[in-house]
Amino acid sequence: MFSRSRILALIFLLVPVAVSAQEVAFAGLRADTAAPVEVTADSLSVNQADGTAVFSGNVVIGQGEMRLQAATVQVEYGADNSKIARLHASGGVTLASPTEAAEASDAVYDVTTGRLVMTGDVLLTQGASVMSGQKLDVDLNTGVGRMDGRVRTILQPGGN
């Protein structure tokens, strides 16, 4: 016969959990920040005055095994305009690795530090596990991240 505490523990494992913030390990959302960044899109507008470029229409960005897709991506170049410093993606942003995927309204990726911040109805899928929130902040060098903003996750019994 199950004790009351065991039944409560079992119910907790089977019910979706909502919390305000949750630390998350992103083994699959790690990037080789030293790898070249490849960008493809339907169109490109460049502003030499402020050192930005805007890719629009079916934008796909790859770095190593990571892929980012969005409707529009603004690229900010470094001080010497030879290297990409930051990417600001908007409009149905999807970030995918071979084992994980994240979706959001917007994302800002600092190429030099490897920090990615996704905002607006974030949905993260890691195998059979799913987590949602309003902000996902990940260090792609270490694979350590944090989900904030009314976090909801589905815990799989027997999973890690």
Order of alpha helices (4+ residues) and beta strands (2+ residues): alpha-beta-beta-beta-beta-beta-beta-beta-beta-beta-beta
